[in-house]
Amino acid sequence: MTRLDIEKLSNSTLKEEVYRATLPSGLGISFCPKPGFQKRYACYSTRFGSIDNEFSGAGGELLRVPDGIAHFLEHTLFETPEGNASDLFALNGASANASTSFTQTTYLFAASDKFWDSLGLLIDFVEEPCFQDDKVEKERGIIEQEIKGYDDNPGWVSYRGLLGNLFSEHPVRIDIAGTVETIAEIDTATLQSCYDRFYHPSNMHLFVVGDLDREELFDFIAGRSRVAEALDGAFERKYPVESATVFKAEGQVEMDVAAAKFILGFKEPDAPLAGEELVRRELLSDLGLDLLFGSSSDLFRELYEKQLIHDELWSGYDALGGVAYAMVGGDTSRPEEFPGRLLDGIERCLGEALSRDNFERKKRQFIGDFVRRFSSLEFIAHGFTTYLFRDFDLFSLIDLINGLDREMLEEHLVSLLDPARHSVFKVLPRPQGQ
């Protein structure tokens, strides 16, 4: 039995607890008990995503890896000597999956029965990669088809087009899966090199949630997980300096769509890399965008009644690798007129949308939604891990929301939605006969 220093985190409002420890290898492990839940859930994550394509080596030299390698690693890890890991999980009655984002890669499963078998399988296949030339070639073909499939998706094309408009240097402008050309550079040696550096236990976290005994769980993980040597020197992620101005003001493509799709984006070039200020900006942005563009907003009703949009406006904000961006998009039958009308509407409606009553109502709604999401095992595991990688504690989110005020929100939105830093990307219907 490994003796661990266990930290207990709790929140009286949520009535939730999380126990956290670090193994001698550097691996962080966390457990959230959920008595009475039949399902158990685990996610094993590394702080390695698609934007992590440049970093300094042990000697200070700048190293670069092919675009798309984080996503490629995700695919290849599922190939084990015993077969595909998804099939092995299915034999245990568990459902497994994985995902790669801009900033992290996560392997997960959910199970009601044979939980310990599935947890052992998760630890084994993530920690014991099997990079073989024939398997790498097989996955390359699969990923090529995946990339080409995304190229035919109008929603994805408009999103990627906007990021390419906003950013000139930052790797957020590059597709998470890379391109057919960049993944052609990936081989077993580059996969192993990236794995050794970014899948070191000190860069990873394993989160488990469900009705389990904490000591039994931590002992199982400590006994099953690998003993790893220290990294050969520290490494530091390197992100390029990004201009405050947008790269391109507009762009468009023609595709087989019934109605034009548009995305209006705003560039924020100086976001924090991590910490409370980053999370505060995310909260302010999400709250403000919902007030401005949500289905109950005056601006949405005005645009809908004038038939400038179809059923909805969607909006979002993301901050990563020292940059951030806000987006609002939807479908329109008047693509040439709409972006200008939307920009005018933002300026006109900003003050009214952010009235004190609207702000306090939306803040209460955010808190209520946050509390309700703790009935989801998936939200707990992924939420804690994501915020942990951002040097923040998920339990502190309620206090951070409560600390927001209307003046803070207005100041942030006026800066974020600066028309001098906007760009538009449209997907237009292809003319008949072409």
C-alpha positions as CSV (number, residue, x, y, z in Angstrom):
1,M,0.0,0.0,0.0
2,T,1.4,3.4,-1.1
3,R,1.1,6.2,1.5
4,L,-0.3,9.3,-0.2
5,D,-0.8,12.8,1.1
6,I,-4.5,13.2,0.3
7,E,-6.1,16.7,0.0
8,K,-9.8,17.0,0.5
9,L,-11.7,19.7,-1.4
10,S,-15.3,20.5,-0.5
11,N,-18.1,22.9,-1.3
12,S,-21.0,23.4,1.1
13,T,-23.3,24.9,-1.5
14,L,-22.8,22.0,-3.9
15,K,-22.6,19.4,-1.1
16,E,-19.8,17.7,-3.0
17,E,-16.3,16.5,-2.1
18,V,-13.2,15.7,-4.1
19,Y,-10.1,13.9,-2.8
20,R,-6.8,14.6,-4.6
21,A,-3.3,13.1,-4.4
22,T,-0.1,12.9,-6.4
23,L,1.7,9.6,-7.0
24,P,5.5,9.4,-6.7
25,S,5.6,9.3,-10.5
26,G,4.0,12.8,-10.6
27,L,0.6,11.6,-11.8
28,G,-2.2,13.5,-10.2
29,I,-5.3,11.5,-9.2
30,S,-8.7,12.7,-8.0
31,F,-11.9,11.1,-6.8
32,C,-15.4,12.5,-6.4
33,P,-17.6,10.1,-4.4
34,K,-21.3,9.8,-5.6
35,P,-23.1,7.4,-3.2
36,G,-26.0,5.6,-4.8
37,F,-24.9,6.1,-8.4
38,Q,-24.7,2.9,-10.3
39,K,-22.6,4.3,-13.1
40,R,-18.9,5.0,-12.5
41,Y,-16.8,7.3,-14.8
42,A,-13.1,7.8,-15.3
43,C,-11.1,10.1,-17.5
44,Y,-7.4,10.1,-18.0
45,S,-6.1,13.3,-19.5
46,T,-2.8,14.9,-20.6
47,R,-2.2,18.6,-21.0
48,F,-1.3,18.2,-24.6
49,G,-3.5,19.5,-27.4
50,S,-3.2,20.6,-31.0
51,I,-1.7,24.1,-30.2
52,D,1.2,22.5,-28.4
53,N,3.4,22.2,-31.6
54,E,6.4,24.2,-30.4
55,F,8.3,23.8,-27.2
56,S,11.8,24.3,-25.8
57,G,14.0,21.3,-25.2
58,A,16.2,20.5,-22.3
59,G,19.1,22.5,-23.7
60,G,16.9,25.5,-24.6
61,E,16.6,24.6,-28.3
62,L,13.3,25.2,-30.0
63,L,11.6,21.9,-31.1
64,R,8.6,21.7,-33.4
65,V,6.3,18.7,-34.1
66,P,4.0,18.1,-37.0
67,D,0.5,19.7,-36.8
68,G,-2.1,17.2,-35.8
69,I,0.2,14.9,-33.8
70,A,-1.8,15.2,-30.6
71,H,-4.9,13.9,-32.4
72,F,-2.8,11.2,-34.2
73,L,-1.5,10.0,-30.8
74,E,-5.0,9.7,-29.5
75,H,-5.9,7.4,-32.4
76,T,-2.8,5.2,-32.2
77,L,-3.0,4.6,-28.4
78,F,-6.2,2.6,-28.9
79,E,-4.3,0.0,-30.9
80,T,-3.0,-2.5,-28.3
81,P,-1.3,-5.9,-28.8
82,E,-4.6,-7.5,-27.5
83,G,-6.7,-5.5,-30.0
84,N,-8.5,-2.2,-30.2
85,A,-9.1,-0.8,-26.8
86,S,-12.7,0.1,-27.6
87,D,-13.5,-3.5,-28.3
88,L,-11.8,-4.6,-25.1
89,F,-13.9,-2.1,-23.1
90,A,-17.0,-3.4,-24.8
91,L,-16.2,-6.9,-23.6
92,N,-16.4,-5.5,-20.0
93,G,-19.8,-3.8,-20.8
94,A,-18.1,-0.4,-20.7
95,S,-18.4,2.4,-23.2
96,A,-15.1,4.2,-24.0
97,N,-14.1,7.2,-26.1
98,A,-11.3,9.8,-26.4
99,S,-11.1,13.4,-27.6
100,T,-8.4,15.9,-28.5
101,S,-8.9,19.6,-28.1
102,F,-6.7,22.6,-28.6
103,T,-5.2,22.2,-25.2
104,Q,-5.7,18.6,-23.9
105,T,-6.3,15.0,-24.8
106,T,-8.6,12.8,-22.8
107,Y,-9.3,9.0,-22.7
108,L,-12.5,8.0,-20.9
109,F,-15.0,5.2,-20.1
110,A,-18.2,4.7,-18.3
111,A,-19.2,1.4,-16.6
112,S,-21.7,0.0,-14.2
113,D,-20.2,-3.5,-14.0
114,K,-16.6,-4.8,-14.1
115,F,-15.4,-1.3,-13.2
116,W,-12.0,-2.4,-11.9
117,D,-11.3,-4.4,-15.1
118,S,-12.1,-1.3,-17.2
119,L,-10.0,1.0,-15.0
120,G,-7.1,-1.3,-15.3
121,L,-7.5,-1.4,-19.1
122,L,-7.7,2.5,-19.2
123,I,-4.4,2.8,-17.3
124,D,-2.7,0.1,-19.3
125,F,-3.5,1.3,-22.8
126,V,-2.7,4.9,-22.0
127,E,0.5,4.1,-20.2
128,E,1.8,1.3,-22.5
129,P,1.7,2.6,-26.1
130,C,2.4,0.2,-29.0
131,F,3.7,2.2,-31.9
132,Q,4.1,-0.1,-35.0
133,D,4.6,1.0,-38.6
134,D,1.7,-0.9,-40.0
135,K,-0.7,0.4,-37.3
136,V,0.5,4.0,-37.8
137,E,-0.1,3.7,-41.6
138,K,-3.6,2.3,-40.9
139,E,-4.5,5.2,-38.6
140,R,-3.0,7.7,-41.1
141,G,-5.6,6.6,-43.7
142,I,-8.4,6.8,-41.2
143,I,-7.4,10.3,-40.1
144,E,-7.1,11.4,-43.8
145,Q,-10.7,10.4,-44.3
146,E,-11.7,12.2,-41.1
147,I,-10.0,15.4,-42.3
148,K,-11.7,15.2,-45.7
149,G,-15.0,14.6,-44.0
150,Y,-14.6,17.8,-42.0
151,D,-13.8,19.7,-45.2
152,D,-17.3,18.8,-46.4
153,N,-19.0,20.1,-43.2
154,P,-20.3,23.7,-43.7
155,G,-20.4,24.4,-39.9
156,W,-16.8,23.3,-39.4
157,V,-15.6,25.1,-42.6
158,S,-17.0,28.4,-41.4
159,Y,-15.5,28.0,-37.9
160,R,-12.1,27.1,-39.3
161,G,-12.4,29.9,-41.8
162,L,-13.0,32.4,-39.1
163,L,-10.0,31.3,-37.0
164,G,-7.9,31.6,-40.1
165,N,-9.2,35.2,-40.6
166,L,-8.6,36.2,-37.0
167,F,-5.1,34.8,-36.4
168,S,-2.0,35.0,-38.6
169,E,0.5,33.1,-36.4
170,H,-1.0,31.3,-33.5
171,P,-1.6,27.5,-34.0
172,V,-5.3,27.9,-33.0
173,R,-5.7,28.7,-36.7
174,I,-4.6,25.1,-37.6
175,D,-7.2,22.3,-37.6
176,I,-6.9,20.0,-34.6
177,A,-6.4,17.0,-36.8
178,G,-3.8,18.8,-38.9
179,T,-3.8,18.5,-42.7
180,V,-3.2,15.6,-45.0
181,E,0.2,17.0,-45.7
182,T,1.3,17.5,-42.0
183,I,0.2,14.1,-40.8
184,A,2.2,12.6,-43.7
185,E,5.3,13.7,-41.6
186,I,4.3,11.6,-38.6
187,D,6.0,8.3,-38.0
188,T,6.6,5.9,-35.0
189,A,9.7,7.9,-33.9
190,T,7.8,11.3,-33.7
191,L,4.9,9.7,-31.9
192,Q,7.2,8.1,-29.4
193,S,9.1,11.3,-28.9
194,C,5.9,13.3,-28.2
195,Y,4.5,10.6,-26.0
196,D,7.6,10.5,-23.8
197,R,7.5,14.2,-23.2
198,F,3.8,15.0,-23.0
199,Y,2.4,11.8,-21.6
200,H,4.8,11.8,-18.7
201,P,2.8,11.3,-15.5
202,S,3.7,14.8,-14.2
203,N,1.8,16.2,-17.2
204,M,-1.3,14.0,-16.7
205,H,-4.3,13.6,-14.4
206,L,-6.7,10.7,-13.7
207,F,-10.1,11.6,-12.4
208,V,-12.7,9.0,-11.2
209,V,-16.2,9.7,-10.0
210,G,-18.8,7.3,-8.7
211,D,-19.9,5.1,-5.7
212,L,-16.5,3.7,-4.8
213,D,-14.3,3.3,-1.7
214,R,-11.6,6.0,-1.8
215,E,-8.8,3.9,-0.3
216,E,-9.4,1.0,-2.5
217,L,-9.4,3.2,-5.5
218,F,-6.2,5.1,-4.7
219,D,-4.5,1.8,-3.8
220,F,-5.6,0.3,-7.1
221,I,-4.3,3.2,-9.2
222,A,-1.0,3.4,-7.3
223,G,-0.4,-0.3,-7.8
224,R,-1.4,-0.4,-11.5
225,S,0.1,2.9,-12.8
226,R,3.7,2.9,-14.1
227,V,6.8,4.0,-12.2
228,A,8.3,6.8,-14.4
229,E,11.7,8.4,-14.4
230,A,11.9,12.1,-14.2
231,L,11.9,14.1,-17.5
232,D,15.3,14.8,-19.0
233,G,15.1,18.5,-18.3
234,A,12.1,20.9,-18.1
235,F,10.3,21.9,-21.3
236,E,8.2,25.0,-22.0
237,R,5.4,25.5,-24.5
238,K,6.1,28.2,-27.0
239,Y,3.3,30.2,-28.6
240,P,4.0,32.9,-31.3
241,V,3.4,36.5,-30.7
242,E,0.1,37.4,-32.3
243,S,-0.8,40.8,-33.7
244,A,-3.6,42.7,-32.0
245,T,-5.3,43.2,-35.5
246,V,-7.1,40.5,-37.4
247,F,-5.3,38.8,-40.2
248,K,-8.2,39.1,-42.7
249,A,-11.4,41.2,-42.4
250,E,-13.5,38.7,-44.3
251,G,-13.6,35.5,-46.2
252,Q,-16.1,33.2,-47.9
253,V,-16.5,29.9,-49.7
254,E,-19.4,28.3,-51.7
255,M,-20.8,24.9,-50.7
256,D,-23.9,22.9,-51.1
257,V,-26.0,24.6,-48.4
258,A,-29.7,25.7,-48.5
259,A,-29.0,29.0,-46.6
260,A,-25.9,31.0,-46.1
261,K,-24.0,30.4,-42.9
262,F,-22.1,33.2,-41.2
263,I,-19.8,33.7,-38.3
264,L,-18.8,37.1,-36.9
265,G,-15.7,36.9,-34.7
266,F,-13.7,39.3,-32.4
267,K,-10.1,38.8,-31.6
268,E,-8.6,39.2,-28.1
269,P,-4.8,38.9,-28.5
270,D,-3.6,39.1,-24.9
271,A,-5.5,36.5,-22.8
272,P,-3.9,35.0,-19.7
273,L,-2.5,31.5,-20.1
274,A,-4.1,30.2,-16.9
275,G,-5.4,31.2,-13.5
276,E,-8.4,33.0,-12.0
277,E,-8.3,36.0,-14.4
278,L,-8.6,33.6,-17.4
279,V,-11.6,31.9,-15.9
280,R,-13.2,35.3,-15.0
281,R,-12.9,36.5,-18.6
282,E,-14.5,33.3,-19.8
283,L,-17.4,33.8,-17.3
284,L,-17.9,37.4,-18.3
285,S,-17.8,36.6,-22.0
286,D,-20.3,33.7,-21.8
287,L,-22.6,35.7,-19.6
288,G,-22.4,38.8,-21.8
289,L,-22.8,36.9,-25.1
290,D,-25.9,35.2,-23.8
291,L,-27.4,38.5,-22.7
292,L,-26.7,40.0,-26.1
293,F,-27.5,37.2,-28.5
294,G,-29.6,34.7,-26.5
295,S,-33.1,33.8,-27.7
296,S,-34.7,36.1,-25.1
297,S,-32.5,39.1,-26.1
298,D,-33.9,42.2,-27.8
299,L,-31.2,42.0,-30.5
300,F,-32.2,38.4,-31.4
301,R,-35.9,39.3,-31.6
302,E,-35.1,42.3,-33.8
303,L,-33.0,40.4,-36.2
304,Y,-35.5,37.5,-36.3
305,E,-38.5,39.8,-36.9
306,K,-36.7,41.5,-39.8
307,Q,-36.0,38.0,-41.2
308,L,-32.2,38.6,-41.1
309,I,-31.7,35.3,-39.3
310,H,-33.4,31.9,-39.3
311,D,-34.1,30.0,-36.1
312,E,-31.2,31.0,-33.8
313,L,-28.0,32.8,-33.1
314,W,-25.3,30.9,-31.4
315,S,-22.4,32.4,-29.6
316,G,-19.2,31.3,-27.8
317,Y,-15.9,32.3,-26.4
318,D,-12.6,30.5,-26.1
319,A,-9.3,31.4,-24.5
320,L,-6.1,29.3,-25.0
321,G,-2.4,29.7,-25.4
322,G,-2.4,33.4,-24.7
323,V,-5.1,34.4,-27.2
324,A,-8.9,34.4,-27.1
325,Y,-11.9,35.0,-29.4
326,A,-15.6,35.6,-29.3
327,M,-18.0,34.4,-32.0
328,V,-21.6,34.7,-33.0
329,G,-23.1,32.9,-35.9
330,G,-26.2,31.5,-37.6
331,D,-28.0,31.1,-40.9
332,T,-29.3,34.0,-43.0
333,S,-31.0,34.6,-46.3
334,R,-29.3,38.0,-46.6
335,P,-25.6,37.3,-46.1
336,E,-24.4,40.6,-47.6
337,E,-26.6,42.8,-45.4
338,F,-26.5,40.8,-42.2
339,P,-22.9,41.3,-40.7
340,G,-23.2,45.1,-40.8
341,R,-26.7,45.0,-39.3
342,L,-25.4,42.8,-36.5
343,L,-22.5,45.1,-35.7
344,D,-24.8,48.1,-35.6
345,G,-27.1,46.1,-33.3
346,I,-24.4,45.2,-30.9
347,E,-23.5,48.9,-30.4
348,R,-27.1,49.9,-30.0
349,C,-28.2,47.1,-27.7
350,L,-25.1,46.8,-25.5
351,G,-26.3,49.1,-22.7
352,E,-29.9,47.9,-22.6
353,A,-28.9,44.2,-22.6
354,L,-26.6,44.8,-19.7
355,S,-29.1,46.5,-17.4
356,R,-28.8,45.7,-13.8
357,D,-31.9,43.6,-13.7
358,N,-30.9,41.5,-16.8
359,F,-27.4,41.0,-15.4
360,E,-28.6,39.8,-12.0
361,R,-31.1,37.5,-13.6
362,K,-28.6,36.0,-15.9
363,K,-26.1,35.6,-13.1
364,R,-28.6,33.7,-11.0
365,Q,-29.4,31.5,-14.0
366,F,-25.7,30.7,-14.5
367,I,-25.3,29.6,-10.8
368,G,-28.4,27.5,-11.0
369,D,-27.2,25.8,-14.2
370,F,-23.8,25.2,-12.7
371,V,-25.3,23.5,-9.6
372,R,-27.6,21.3,-11.6
373,R,-24.7,20.1,-13.8
374,F,-23.2,18.3,-10.7
375,S,-25.7,15.5,-11.3
376,S,-23.6,14.6,-14.3
377,L,-20.6,12.4,-13.6
378,E,-19.1,13.4,-17.0
379,F,-19.3,17.1,-16.1
380,I,-17.7,16.7,-12.8
381,A,-14.7,14.7,-14.2
382,H,-14.1,16.8,-17.2
383,G,-14.8,20.1,-15.5
384,F,-12.4,19.5,-12.7
385,T,-9.7,18.3,-15.0
386,T,-10.1,21.2,-17.5
387,Y,-9.9,23.8,-14.7
388,L,-7.1,21.9,-13.0
389,F,-5.0,22.3,-16.1
390,R,-5.9,26.0,-16.0
391,D,-4.6,26.3,-12.4
392,F,-8.1,26.8,-11.0
393,D,-10.5,24.8,-8.7
394,L,-13.9,24.0,-10.1
395,F,-15.5,24.4,-6.6
396,S,-14.4,28.1,-6.7
397,L,-16.5,28.9,-9.7
398,I,-19.6,29.8,-7.7
399,D,-17.6,32.4,-5.7
400,L,-16.1,33.8,-8.9
401,I,-19.6,34.1,-10.5
402,N,-20.9,35.8,-7.3
403,G,-18.1,38.3,-7.5
404,L,-19.0,39.5,-11.0
405,D,-20.7,42.9,-11.3
406,R,-22.4,44.8,-14.1
407,E,-19.7,47.4,-14.5
408,M,-17.1,44.7,-14.8
409,L,-19.1,43.0,-17.5
410,E,-19.7,46.1,-19.5
411,E,-16.0,47.1,-19.4
412,H,-15.1,43.6,-20.6
413,L,-17.6,43.4,-23.4
414,V,-16.8,46.9,-24.8
415,S,-13.2,45.8,-25.1
416,L,-13.9,42.3,-26.4
417,L,-16.5,43.3,-29.0
418,D,-14.3,46.0,-30.5
419,P,-15.4,46.5,-34.1
420,A,-11.8,47.3,-35.1
421,R,-10.9,43.7,-34.3
422,H,-13.7,41.8,-36.0
423,S,-13.8,39.5,-39.0
424,V,-16.6,37.7,-40.9
425,F,-16.6,34.3,-42.6
426,K,-19.5,33.1,-44.8
427,V,-20.5,29.9,-46.4
428,L,-22.6,30.8,-49.3
429,P,-25.0,28.5,-51.4
430,R,-23.2,27.2,-54.5
431,P,-25.0,28.5,-57.6
432,Q,-27.1,25.9,-59.3
433,G,-25.4,24.1,-62.1
434,Q,-21.9,24.4,-60.6
